[in-house]
Amino acid sequence: MRIIKCCGMLAVLVGVRVWAQNPAAAIDNKLDTPQVRVYVATLLPHTPVASRSGHATDRVLIYLDPGLMTRQDGSEKIQNMTLHRGDVRWRPASGPYVAENISDHPVRILEIDLKVKSTAPTLVSKLDPVVVDAKHYKVEFENDRVRVLRIHYDPHEKGQLHEHILNRVVLYLNDQSGAKADDVHMSGAATHTEQNASDQPADRIAVELK
């Protein structure tokens, strides 16, 4: 286990892969901070995963692989889902459910479990990247717990000066300067200008924690 100090908080980077009680899912822990627990769940094909006690926390799901899944909450109707790499979904705390990867290959899901809900008002910067650099920063969705940003830079593009106020979990969707595809970092408050120095596009997803 390595413990690193990051963004004004202690982040525990576990890097351990364990099998859940149901062998259909493997859990690869990525980050554990006072605000979130972040891990990758790998669902094997055609093997239902039953969560008998449900999920106690709200969470953001980011799908790392394309595929097909089903989910049934209690006795409700089965939901069918078509997944694409980089899809993002909000999943509130829930009761018992059964999920199944009905693809013919494993499907990895980055799960961001939200811990304590803040009672402080959410601050807004005049240099909010969505406002000052809308070309590169777009809101995927927002609620009282998170704001999810989709970030895209074409090769060699430079963005505008902007400010981040909230801590955020950042997923890299492809290889970029200082990060590889599927890397997950915790970032904190910053005011900066970004540039993609690569000959390839740069795509990220940032989950801001309110």
Stockholm file with secondary structure:
# STOCKHOLM 1.0

chainA/1-210         MRIIKCCGMLAVLVGVRVWAQNPAAAIDNKLDTPQVRVYVATLLPHTPVASRSGHATDRVLIYLDPGLMTRQDGSEKIQNMTLHRGDVRWRPASGPYVAENISDHPVRILEIDLKVKSTAPTLVSKLDPVVVDAKHYKVEFENDRVRVLRIHYDPHEKGQLHEHILNRVVLYLNDQSGAKADDVHMSGAATHTEQNASDQPADRIAVELK
#=GR chainA/1-210 SS CEEEEETTEEEEECCCEEECSSTTEEEEEEEECSSEEEEEEEECBTCCEEETTCBCSCEEEEESSCEEEEEEETTSCCEEEEECTTCEEEECCBSSEEEEECSSSCEEEEEEEECSCCCSCCCCCTTCHHHHTTTTEEEEEECSSEEEEEEEECTTCBCCCEEECSCEEEEESSCBTTBCTTCEEEECCEEECCBCCSSSCEEEEEEEEC
#=GC SS_cons         CEEEEETTEEEEECCCEEECSSTTEEEEEEEECSSEEEEEEEECBTCCEEETTCBCSCEEEEESSCEEEEEEETTSCCEEEEECTTCEEEECCBSSEEEEECSSSCEEEEEEEECSCCCSCCCCCTTCHHHHTTTTEEEEEECSSEEEEEEEECTTCBCCCEEECSCEEEEESSCBTTBCTTCEEEECCEEECCBCCSSSCEEEEEEEEC
//
